[in-house]
């Protein structure tokens, strides 16, 4: 066996699952006949009692779901499609019906595992040598249904890891059907962001970039950040004076072009 040149130090960080992290998801308790029966009973609730009930429901669940009204309306639309409902209900009736077909689901109730980290796109506002990261994890909840959840954090120049607290609110993402794009139009849009970014960089004695600034800015900040990130991750040949490597400034143009 070969000795590994990489030294690994296990840190004390631990990311535990939080059973209090919940989403409001649709609850469909059967087929069309049962759904219509539930809706009929909801509509039969007297007006004042129905409004008071809806108010209590929304106030209670708004703690974990600030957009509860929008969620209830979405769930009403789900039920409407399943049961082929064509009745014109009021907004309050739709939300109350939606509440009867809504359930809270603890996305991390069973486990939280399989972390994977990548550098975050936004690296602004960090001390030199630090890197902001985005971490994805597999969360398993009730019924062993898996979700992808995210955490953010920073790795400092001393290799300390700071993990931000998870968001207080979670919401199920909307499903977007596969979109069909015209390749020709898509490529034309990509060509719109072609261009050049020119930077001045200070290369230290180790061949790493220690300072940089943009000389000729681009109208797309995305390209400037990409160019800066590429140079910071590059290793340069040291400039030698009297047999010793010394820091030096150099102007570097980086061109972005779509390759056919």
C-alpha positions in Angstrom: 0.0 0.0 0.0 1.1 3.6 -0.6 1.1 6.2 2.1 -1.3 9.0 1.3 0.2 12.5 1.1 -3.0 14.0 2.3 -3.4 14.6 6.0 -7.0 14.3 7.2 -8.1 15.8 10.5 -11.5 14.9 11.9 -13.3 18.0 13.3 -15.9 18.0 16.0 -18.7 19.4 13.8 -21.9 17.5 13.7 -25.0 18.2 11.8 -28.0 16.6 13.5 -31.4 16.1 11.9 -34.1 18.5 13.2 -37.5 16.9 13.5 -38.9 20.4 13.9 -38.2 21.3 10.3 -41.5 20.7 8.5 -43.1 21.4 5.2 -46.8 21.8 4.4 -47.6 19.2 1.7 -50.8 18.1 0.0 -52.8 15.4 1.7 -55.1 13.4 -0.5 -57.0 10.9 1.6 -58.6 8.8 -1.1 -60.3 9.0 -4.5 -62.7 11.5 -6.0 -65.8 10.3 -4.1 -64.2 10.7 -0.7 -62.7 14.1 -1.6 -66.1 15.4 -2.8 -67.6 14.2 0.5 -65.1 16.1 2.6 -65.6 19.3 0.5 -69.3 19.1 0.9 -69.0 18.9 4.7 -66.6 21.9 4.7 -69.0 24.0 2.6 -71.8 23.1 5.0 -70.0 24.8 7.9 -71.9 28.1 8.7 -70.2 31.2 7.4 -69.0 32.8 10.7 -67.9 29.5 12.1 -65.9 28.8 8.9 -64.2 32.2 8.9 -63.2 31.7 12.6 -61.9 28.2 11.9 -59.9 29.5 8.9 -58.4 32.3 11.0 -57.3 30.0 13.8 -55.8 27.5 11.3 -53.8 30.2 9.4 -52.6 31.9 12.7 -51.5 28.5 14.1 -49.6 27.4 11.0 -48.1 30.7 10.0 -45.4 30.2 12.7 -43.8 27.6 10.4 -45.3 28.6 7.1 -45.3 32.4 6.6 -47.0 31.9 3.2 -49.8 29.7 4.5 -52.5 31.4 2.5 -50.7 30.8 -0.8 -50.0 27.2 0.2 -53.7 26.4 1.1 -54.8 27.9 -2.3 -52.2 25.7 -4.1 -53.5 22.6 -2.3 -57.1 23.5 -3.2 -56.0 23.6 -6.8 -54.4 20.1 -6.4 -57.7 18.7 -5.0 -59.7 20.6 -7.7 -57.7 18.8 -10.4 -58.0 15.3 -8.7 -61.7 15.5 -8.1 -62.6 17.5 -11.3 -64.3 20.3 -9.3 -65.8 23.1 -11.4 -67.7 24.9 -8.6 -66.8 28.6 -8.2 -65.9 29.0 -4.5 -64.8 32.1 -2.7 -61.2 32.7 -1.8 -61.9 31.9 1.9 -63.7 28.7 1.0 -60.8 27.6 -1.2 -58.3 28.2 1.6 -60.5 26.3 4.1 -60.9 23.4 1.7 -57.2 23.5 1.0 -56.5 23.3 4.8 -58.5 20.0 5.0 -56.1 18.6 2.4 -52.9 19.8 3.9 -50.5 17.9 6.2 -47.2 18.8 7.9 -44.3 16.6 7.1 -41.1 16.5 9.1 -38.4 16.2 6.4 -35.6 15.3 8.8 -37.4 13.2 11.3 -35.5 10.0 10.6 -32.0 10.9 9.4 -29.7 13.5 7.8 -26.7 12.2 5.8 -24.7 12.1 2.6 -23.2 15.6 2.8 -21.7 17.1 -0.4 -20.0 20.5 -0.6 -19.2 22.8 -3.5 -17.9 26.4 -3.4 -20.8 28.9 -3.3 -21.3 31.2 -6.3 -21.2 34.3 -4.1 -17.8 34.7 -2.4 -18.2 38.4 -1.6 -17.5 39.9 1.8 -15.2 37.2 3.0 -11.7 37.7 4.6 -8.8 36.7 2.4 -8.3 33.0 2.3 -11.8 32.1 3.3 -14.3 30.2 1.1 -18.0 30.2 1.3 -19.6 26.8 0.5 -23.0 25.3 -0.2 -23.7 21.8 1.3 -26.4 19.5 0.1 -27.6 16.6 2.3 -30.1 13.8 2.0 -32.9 14.1 4.6 -35.2 11.2 5.4 -38.5 11.9 7.0 -41.6 9.9 8.1 -42.3 7.0 5.8 -38.6 7.1 4.7 -39.3 9.7 2.0 -36.1 11.4 1.0 -35.5 15.1 0.3 -32.5 17.2 -0.6 -31.8 20.0 1.9 -29.1 22.6 2.0 -26.8 24.3 4.5 -24.3 27.1 4.0 -21.1 27.9 5.7 -17.5 29.2 5.5 -14.1 27.5 5.5 -11.6 30.0 7.0 -8.0 30.4 5.9 -7.0 28.3 9.0 -9.3 25.5 7.8 -11.9 26.1 10.5 -15.5 25.4 9.4 -18.4 27.6 10.3 -21.8 26.2 9.4 -24.7 28.6 9.4 -27.9 27.7 11.2 -30.6 26.2 8.9 -33.5 28.3 7.8 -36.5 28.5 10.2 -38.8 28.0 7.3 -39.0 25.2 4.8 -41.2 24.8 1.8 -41.6 22.2 -0.9 -40.3 23.4 -4.2 -42.7 23.5 -7.1 -42.3 20.9 -9.8 -41.5 22.3 -13.1 -42.1 20.0 -16.1 -39.2 19.5 -18.5 -38.9 22.5 -20.7 -38.2 22.3 -24.4 -35.7 24.9 -25.7 -34.7 25.8 -29.2 -31.0 25.1 -29.3 -30.3 27.8 -31.8 -32.0 30.5 -29.6 -30.3 29.1 -26.5 -26.9 29.4 -28.1 -27.6 32.9 -29.3 -28.5 33.9 -25.7 -25.2 32.4 -24.5 -23.3 34.4 -27.0 -24.7 37.6 -25.6 -22.6 37.1 -22.5 -19.3 36.5 -24.3 -16.5 38.9 -23.7 -13.2 39.7 -22.0 -12.2 40.5 -18.5 -8.7 41.9 -17.7 -7.3 41.7 -14.2 -4.1 42.8 -12.5 -2.9 40.1 -10.1 -0.1 39.9 -7.5 1.6 36.5 -7.6 3.5 35.7 -4.4 6.7 33.8 -4.0 4.8 30.5 -3.9 3.1 31.1 -7.3 -0.3 31.8 -5.8 -2.4 34.9 -6.4 -2.5 37.0 -3.2 -4.2 40.1 -4.6 -6.2 41.0 -7.7 -8.4 43.7 -9.1 -10.3 44.2 -12.3 -8.7 46.5 -14.8 -11.3 46.4 -17.6 -14.7 45.5 -16.2 -17.3 43.5 -18.1 -21.0 44.4 -18.2 -21.7 40.9 -16.8 -20.4 40.7 -13.2 -20.8 36.9 -13.6 -17.7 36.9 -15.9 -15.7 39.0 -13.5 -16.3 36.6 -10.7 -15.6 33.6 -12.8 -12.3 35.1 -14.0 -11.3 36.0 -10.4 -12.1 32.5 -9.2 -10.1 30.9 -12.0 -7.0 33.0 -11.2 -7.3 32.4 -7.4 -7.2 28.7 -8.1 -4.3 28.9 -10.5 -0.6 28.2 -9.8 1.9 30.4 -11.5 5.6 29.9 -12.2 7.5 32.0 -9.7 9.5 35.1 -10.8 13.2 34.6 -9.7 15.6 37.3 -8.9 19.2 36.5 -7.8 18.1 32.9 -7.4 15.2 33.7 -5.1 11.4 33.8 -5.9 9.9 37.2 -5.4 6.3 38.6 -5.7 5.3 40.2 -9.0 2.4 42.0 -10.6 1.1 40.9 -14.0 -1.8 41.9 -16.2 -4.0 38.9 -17.3 -6.7 39.1 -19.9 -9.3 36.3 -19.8 -11.6 35.8 -22.8 -15.0 34.0 -22.6 -16.1 32.5 -25.8 -18.7 29.9 -26.6 -17.0 26.9 -28.3 -18.9 25.3 -31.2 
